[in-house]
Amino acid sequence: MSRLRVAAFTVVFLAFGAALPAAGQGFSDAQRGEIERIIRNYLMQHPEILQEVMTELEKKQQAVDAEKNKTAVKDNAQLLFSSSHQVTLGNLQGDVTLVEFFDYNCGYCKRALSDLMGLMKADAKLKVVLKEFPVLGPGSVEAAQVATAVRMQDRTGKKYLEFHQKLLTGRGQADRTRALAVAKEIGLDMARLEKDMTSEEIRASLEESMQLAEKLGLNGTPSYVVGPNVVVGAVGFEALKEKVESARACAKTATC
C-alpha cells in the first residue's frame, strides 16, 4: 500500500474513530488506545504524509469544481457568449470565446489589460466579451454605469475599447466623474450619454453580469470564461493563451 493510501486511511480512521462510540468499533478500550497511539506516533514521525493527503484532496476538489464550472458555463452559454448586454470585440465569428469579468478599480485588471490586448492581437480567431463586474465599491458601480452607456452609444465596440483602456489605465479611483471625463475626451455625445445612463438598460446589464458571476461562483476580478472553462485571477498572457488553445482543441475534437 502506498504512503498516500496509508495516510488517507489513517485520517479517515481517526475521523470515524473519534465520531463513533467505542463499543461499535470491535476493539477493547486498551486496543483502541494502542491503535491510536501507533497512528499518532507514525504521523508525528512522518508529518509530510499529511501534506501529501491535503495536496491530493485539493486536486480532487479542483477537479470537482472544474466540472461544476463547466456545467454552469454550459447552462448559461447564451448569456455568457451572446447576450445583448455585453461588449463583443475581436473576431465576432471566432471559434473560441474569452469572457472577462472586470472592475475598473481592480489593480489586477489593470495589469491584465495587456494580456487581453496581446491575445486579441496574436489570435485572429478569438472572440472577446467584456462584462462589467463592479465589486469594489460605489465608485466601481458608477464607472460601470458610464461604461454601459458608452457601449449603448457605440455598437462597434471601438469607442468602448478606447474608453475601457483609458479608464482602466488611468490614475486614481474610477468613478462617475472620471468615467464621464474619459467619455468626453474620446468624443462621445455627452447629452446622449447622460440620457442613456437613466435607462433600464443600465440596470439590466449590470444585474445580468452579477447574476452570471454568482452562478459561476465568481467573487473577484479579473475572472475569465475561456471556452468551457472558468479561470480565476490575473493568470498572465501565457496561461490565458494556453487556455484558449486548449478550448480550441477540445472544440475540434468534441471532447469539451
N, C-alpha and C positions, 0 to 999 in steps of 0.2 A: 504494500500500500504506500502511495506517495506521501511525502511530508504534508502536502497541501490537504490531501484527503484525511490524514490523521488529525491535522489541526481543525479541519471543518467538523469532523466527528467530535472532537474534544469540545469545541464551542457549543455544538448542538446538545451534547450530553450534559454539559454544565447548565445550559439554559433550561432543559427539561428536568434535570435532576433537582434544580432549585425550585421549580414550579410544582412538581408532583409530590404527593405525600410519600414519605419514606416507605410506608407499608406497601405501596404499589410497585416498588422497584424490584422486588425479588431478592434484595440484599438485606443483611442484618445491618444494624447501625454501625457496627465495627467495620464490616466490609465496605459499606458505603463511604465511611470516613477514610479508609485506606485508599480506595479508588480516587477520591477527590484529592487526597494528598499527593498521590502519584502524578495525577494530571497537573496539579498546580506546580509541582516541582519540575515537571517536564517543560511547562510553559515558561517558568522562570529561567530555566537553562537555555531555552530556545525562543526568546521573545520575537525573533524575526518571523516566526511562523504566523503570528497574529497579523503582521503586516501583509504577508502573502495572502492570507484569508481575506483581509479587507480589500486588497487590490483586486482579487478575483470577484468579490462581491460587487465592487464598483464597476467592473467590466460588465457583469451580468445586468446591473441596474442600468448602465448606459445603453446596453442592447435593448432592454425593455423600453426605455424612454425613447430610443430611436424609432422603434416600431410604433409606439403611441403617436409620435410626431408625424410619421408617415401617414398614419390613418387620419390624423387631424388635417394634414395638408390635403389629402385626397377628398375628405368630406367638405372642405371649404375651398376647393380649387377655383371655382368660378369667381368668388370674391377676392381671392388672393391674386389671381393672374389676369382677370378680365373685368374687374369692376369699373363702373363708370366714375367712381370716386377715387381715382388714382392718377398718378403721372406715369406715363409709359415712355421710355427712352430706348435708344439703341435700335436694334432690328425688330420692328413691330411684328414680324413674322418669324422671329428667331426660333431655333429648335430647342433652346434652353432658356428658362426664365429665372432671373435672380430678383428677388423681392427684398428690399431693405426697409426695416422699421427704424426710424431715426428720430432724434430730438435735437433741435438747433442749439441747445445749451450743453450737449454731451461732448466732453473733451475727446472721448474715444471716437465719436462720429466724425469730429473734425479731422483727426489723424487718419481715419479710414477713408476719407473722401478721395485721397489719391489712389487708394486701392481700387475703388469703384471706377474712377476715371480711367485708370490704367487698363482695367478689364474691358471697358467699352471700346477703348482704342485698339486693344490687341485682338478682340474677338468680334468679328463682323456678324456672327450668327447669334449673338447674345441679346436677349430682350431684358430690359431692366425696368423694374417697377419700384417707385418710391412711395412710401406711406408714412405720413406724419404720425409720430407716436410720442406726444408731448407728456413725458412723465416726470419732468424735473421742475415743476412749479408753474405758477401763473404766467411768468414770462414766456415759458415754452409754449403754453396754450395760446397765448396771444400771437406769438410768432407763427405757430401752425395755422391759426385762423387767417392771417395775412397770406401765408403761403398757399392756402386753399383758394383764396380769392385770386391770387396770381394765376394759379392753374386754370381757373374758370375763364380768365381773360386770354389764355394762351394754350389752345388745344394742341399745338405742335410740340410743346414741351421745351422749345428752345429758350424762350424767355424765362421759363420756370427754372431751367438748369442754370442760367446765368444768375438769377436771383438766389437759387439754392447755394451756389458756390460762394457768392459774395457774403451772404448772411452767415453761412456755416464757418467761413474762414475769418470773419471779422472779429475784432477785439471787443471785449466786454460782453455783458449779458444780452442775449437776444430777447427782445420783447416787441410790443406793438410799435413803439416809436422807432426802434432800429429797423424793424422789418419794413415799415412804411417808407423810411428813408431810402432803403435799398431799392424798393419798388419804384420810387420816384427817380432814383439815379439811373435805372436801366430803361426809363422812358415809358412806363406803363401809364394808362389812363387812370389817374388817381380818383377822379369823381366816380368812375365805374367801380373801381376797387372798393371804395368806401361803401357804395351801394351793395355790392356783392357780399360784403362782409356781414350784412344783416340778413342774408338769405338763409333758407332752410338747408341749402347745400353744405354750408359750413358745418353745421351741427351734424348732419347725416354723415359727412365724410369722416370727421374725427371719431364719431361714435362707432362707425364701422371698423376703423383701424383698431380702436380699443377692444372691441368685441373679438376681432380676429386674433389679436395678441393674447387675449385671455384664453381663447380656445386652443391656441398653440402653446400655452404655458410660458409666454414671454413676459419678463418683468424688468428688462433692461435694454439699453441701446448701446451700440447697434446690434440688431438681430437680423438674421437673414433667412430666407427660404430659397434654397437653390435646388430646382427640380423638385424631387420628393422629400428633400432633407431640410431640417432646421439646423441652422448654425448660429450659435450664440457668441457674441463678443467680437471685438476687433481682431480677428484671427490673422489678418495680413493678406497681401496680394497673392502669394504663392498658395496659401491654403484655400483661398476662395477660387483661384484658378483650378486647383485640383478638384474641388467640389463640382465646379462647372463641367469639367472634363468627365468626371465620374457620372454625373447626371446625364450627360450626352451619350456616354457609352451604354448605360443601363437602359436608356430610352430606345436605342437602336436594337438592343437585344431583348427588349421587353422583360427585363429582369428587375425592374424597379419595384 
